[in-house]
Amino acid sequence: GVFAVSKDGKWVAYTSAEPDPDDEKAAKEKRDMRVLDDKPKNAVVYVIPAEADEKNERKPRAVTSPDRHVQQIAWSPDGANIAFVYWKTPVVNEWRTARLAETSVATSVVKEIGFGGGFAGAPKYSSDGRYLAFPQPNATPPNPGAERVALYDRQTGSTRTLEATPDEEPRIAGWMPGNRAIV
């Protein structure tokens, strides 16, 4: 799974497959052999508080549904949202259809943002939370897998694509101070 701690340190987000009640029953009945890619389980984003509640418990809560396979996650600076890269299932080559979305931690409402992600890395929020940078497939790639960095403006809802890197395989390390440049 994938793990990320909120900027304020109050929450941990992670991905995990939903447990299948049939699997537990099959294990008890000694019929727990597996066929690869049979009923693949999608990874869901869960959040869990860093501090225990008044009952000394930390209960995880899903903030995405199991109808998509989440692979990369990033917390917004204010801790209210999580951006994530997903595709339909964990089956081989599904990653080529990767999409980017954002979920509200409070309501679990998901907002679609666009194509992007794949194995190129997690999206990165600017420090003020206005922008979300992510790798996006090039519209007319000269080579398979060519990508560019895209900037999603969370205030306007618009996305613009930046100039290509020399190898067209960008990796986003983060934002420079002032949010004027991406490393």
Disulfide bonds with the S-S distance in Angstrom:
none
